[in-house]
């Protein structure tokens, strides 16, 4: 017990500064990793869904009678 009585504690001001610096560094790391993840996810989503969405729109227009059968066939040829 006497071993720890002779040591001095870290001052509250230094402890506060260390906690703030630690929180900022942790925040920068999380934002950096999260930003890279979201960028990769967005680019993969754009590549894989653009043709599918257009096809679904064309099918929906045909089902609702907004385009004729000839227009439907022409659009299907264009997107394939």
ABEGO torsion letter per residue (X at the ends): XAAAAABBBBBAAAAAAAAAAAAAAAAAAAAAAAAAAAAAAAAAAAAAAAAAAAAAAAAAAAAAGABBAAAAAAAAAAAX
